[in-house]
């Protein structure tokens, strides 16, 4: 399994105001999309790339049973140590190796997962597996980096305010590839264009985008941000 050294990042997010406000805004948009997507509580949800369980907690109002899966032993250990809810279970596994029965899940959520998928073939394999796990009428919600994530404006904010380091090395029409770092841990990442993902996934999912900018303005969030928000929420139903 992956040994992931960002184990103190949850503490860092809580301690630094601008970072906490950013993730609060992400979580709020994720939550609002889920409210529209899952108006009535479902039976089973799966949280892919759950990390230390923060994204898993967002799913609690929407499902009776939740499984969080992540490839990092360190982060799963943190998630388990903080979990006191018997309706939530954490599994250390890649999504590719995660074992579950077909049509056993009502809701799949994946926050910051697709930027760790590096090839078209792996995109397709993950989408096929998600669709196979979902019951008819099942729902998906994806938190992804937005088109502006690699822009100079956002890079400057990330470097100065968030203590992130980024090195974007290769760009194609569908994606930008590079390295992303916090706490001296460099991770290879691929930022897929959101519109490309919507089109690519249409064989399996009918997706829409949440109105992130409208939400930030209406709720007066990220008041210091004047550039395009660096994240998007894709959400919808299994076809």
Secondary structure, DSSP 8 states (H G I E B T S, - for coil): -B----TTHHHHHHHSHHHHHHHHHHHHHHHHHHHHH-SS-EEEEEEET-TTTHHHHHTGGGEEEEEEEESBHHHHHHHHHH---TTEEEEES-TTT----TT-EEEEEEES-GGG--SHHHHHHHHHHHHHHEEEEEEEEEEEE-GGGGSHHHHHHIIIII--EEEEEEE-SSEEEEEEEETTEEEEEEEE-HHHHHHHGGGTEEEEE--HHHHHHHTT-STT--S--SEEEEEEEE-
